[in-house]
Amino acid sequence: MQRNVQLNVDKEFLDVKDLAEILDIGKSLVYKLVRQNMIPHVRIGSSIKFVKSQIEDWLGQGGTKGEVV
């Protein structure tokens, strides 16, 4: 069952630091989730970005394996 999750953040795109703070986890865990393709993300050059709406959907699904965009 999907829940409606809304992050209280003004940015549309989040970086690793932003997401780690929001989820209250370490940046190293965020990088691990990205490496394992467990969280939806976008690579722009060497930068990793997260689309806020995709993270909200991912959290609403219980943080299950996401697709890389």
N, C-alpha and C positions, 0 to 999 in steps of 0.2 A: 504494500500500500504506500502510495506516495504522499508525503506531507508537504505542505506549502511552507517553504523556508525563505525568509527574506533577511539579507544581511543589512545591517545598519551602516552602510558605507556609501559615500557619495561617488566614489570612483567606479567607472564601468570596467576597467582593467586593473587587476591586482598583480603585484609582484610577489616573489617568494616571501619576503619579509612581511608584507601586508597579510598574506594568507596565514602565515605562521602565527601572527598576533591574533587574528580573528579566531582561529581554531584552537588557540592556546596550546600549540605544539612547537617543537623546535624546527628551525629551518632545515636541519639535516633530514628530518622525517618528511618534510615537504618534498625535498629533492629525491628521497627514496621512493615516495609515491609516484613522482613523475617518472623516474627510471623504470619502475615496474608498470607503467601505464595504468595506474590505479585511480588517477584523478584527471579530469579533463583539463588540458592545457594547450597553449599555443606557443610555438617557438618562433621568435623573431630574431634572426641571427643567432647570437649566443644567449640571448635573453629568454627567460621563461615567463610567460604572462598567463593569467587566469581570467577568463571572462566571468564577471560577477554572476550573470544569469545562469551560466552553466554550472558554476559552483553551487548556487542555490538549488538547482535541479538535482545535482549530485548529492547534496546533503539531504534533500527531500526524499531521495531513494535510499537513504541510509548509508551513503558513502560507498556504494558498491562500485565495482570496476567501471570506469568511464572510458570513453573513446578519446583518442588524441585527435585534435583538429589540425 
